[in-house]
Amino acid sequence: MRSQVAAVLATGTDFLVTIGLKELAGLWYVASNATGAFCGAVVSFLLLRNWAFKRHDQQWHGQAVRYVLASGLSLLMNTGGVWFLTETFDIQYIVSKTIVAIVMGLTVNYLMFKHFVFAPDP
């Protein structure tokens, strides 16, 4: 449950930054999406490490490296998914972003973070 709350807060950060950069600053939606995803990733790491999975007893350096790898993959899949849905189906970027965020959050991100980034030490 905590993981999902952390995901909602990180996704909220992601969406706020994305929409702010696109709608207020006029940046290209793909660049706005990537920046929003990065900001959401920072919020996610801090919440998952310290609150959801409570792995703050472990060295944060190793977690951070694994998190960067997992988040990099997530960023590529997220941004590619938003671009693909927006361009292929001619829908608004925010609709694409919502679809991709839900699918990624419930599948790839949760599994990578739980079993790769914040897995208990052997």
N, C-alpha and C positions, 0 to 999 in steps of 0.2 A: 504494500500500500504506500509506504514512504517513497519507494522508487517512482511510483506513478505521480505522486504529489510533486516530487522533484522534477519529473518530466514536464508536468503542466507548468510549473514556474519557469523552467528553462525555455519551454516552448513559448510562453508568454513574452519572455525577454526577446527571444528570436523574432517573433512576429512584430513586436513594438519597434525594434530596431529596423527590421526589413521595411515595414510600412512607412516609418519615419523617413528613412533614407530615400525610398522610392517616391513617396507622395509629397513630402516636404522639401527634400533636398534635390529631387529630380534625377537621382542616379538611375542607371540601367537596372532593371529588375533582377538580373542575374547577379550583378555585383552587390546589390542590396541584400539579396537572399544569402549570398556567401558571408557577408559581414554579419547579418543577423544570426546565422547559424553558428558563427564563431563566438559571438557574445553569449548565445544560449549554451554553448559547450562549456564556457568558463563557469557559468552559473551551475550547470549540471554537475561538473566535476566537484565543485565545492560542496554542493548539497549531497551528492551521492557518497562521497568520501566521508564526510563528517556527520551525516545525519541518516541517510537511507540505509547504507550498508555498514556504517560504523567501522570503517577500516582506517581510522585515523591513528591507530596504534602501529601501523606499518609505515615503512619509509615512503614518503610521498613522491620521491624521485622516480622510483620504479613504476608506481601507479601513474604518474604523470606521463611517462614515456609510453606506457601501454594505452593510456587515454588518448594521447595525441595520435597514435596509430589508429585506434578505433574511431576517433572523431574525424580523422582525415578521410577514412573510408566512408563514414557517415556523411560527411560534408560533400564528397564527390557524388555519392548516390542521391543525396537530398537535392543538390543543385542540378544534377543531371535529370532527376525525376521531374523537378519543377519546369525546367526548360523543355523536356520532352512533352509533358502534358500540355503546357501552354502553347507550344508551337504546333504540335500534332493535332490537338483537338480545338485549337483556337478559343481557349477559355482564359479567363482572367488569372493572372499569376497568383493571386491570393487564394483562389479556389484550388489551383494546382498545389500550392504550398500546404494547404490544409489537408488535402488527400495524402500527399507524400509524408507529412508530419505524423499523421495517424498511423499509416502503414509502417513507417520506420520506427516510431516509438514503441509500437506493440510487438515488433519482431526483432529486427536487426539490433537496434540500440540496446534494448533491455538485455538480450542474450549476450551481446559483446561485453557490456558493462558488468553484468553479474558474474559471468563465467571466465572472462579474460582480464578485465581491468581490476576489479575489486574481489577476485576470488581469494579465499583464505590461503595463507601460506601453507605449503605442504609440510 
